[in-house]
Amino acid sequence: MPYLLLVLTTLFWSGNFVLSRGMHAEMPPVALALWRWLLALAILLRPSVRRQAGWLAPGTSPQKAAREYATGPEACPYCPRR
């Protein structure tokens, strides 16, 4: 399994260079970096929200709790107090 992850890392990294080289004429570098980070956030956020969903009150959707928690801890009645 570690070798597979190392190979995937190399493939993603090299694919990033190929994509940025091909797209540099179409979009500014800052926009390309923004979309790359937003895609990574969307991919990584879903499993983390599912993992944290066990901490929520029964019957609460993770999306609703995440949306309310983003406004501050006082606005999130579904999140546990520590």
Buried (B, 14 or more C-beta within 10 A) or exposed (E): EEEEEEEEEEEEEEEEEEEBEEBEEEEEEEEBEEEEEEEEEEEEEEEEBEEBBEEBEEEBEBEEBBEBBEEEEEEBEBBEEE
